[in-house]
Amino acid sequence: MNDINLLGRLTNTPELKKSANGRNYTWFTVAVPRQDNRKEADYIRCLAFDKLASAIYKHCDKGRQVLCQGRLQVSKSIDEVTKQVKYHHTVVVSNTHFLHDPNVSSASI
């Protein structure tokens, strides 16, 4: 089973893009604190499509805490200069919960 859950904060504001066949998508990075050392984090590249991509673009800015659920996808490419194989890890997100937003004060809620 290829299931992954990430709880962390966005490192940048996502940008909404359109693929050649007209599908909405967005790339974003989630900083996930390490369990054994909260001062360190892993920066995990994520990808969402269609309505979810639009919702992430609409509701998320840099620093927003999110819980992302999806699957890990690994692709590879060959560096044309060095001929070395490079592996690229991406979480393809299928569901996102929008949590704490540092840009909204609790007094305005």
Beta strands, then each sheet from edge to edge (+ up, - down):
strand 1: 4-10
strand 2: 17-18
strand 3: 24-33
strand 4: 41-49
strand 5: 65-78
strand 6: 85-98
sheet 1: 2+ 3- 1+ 5- 6+ 4+
end
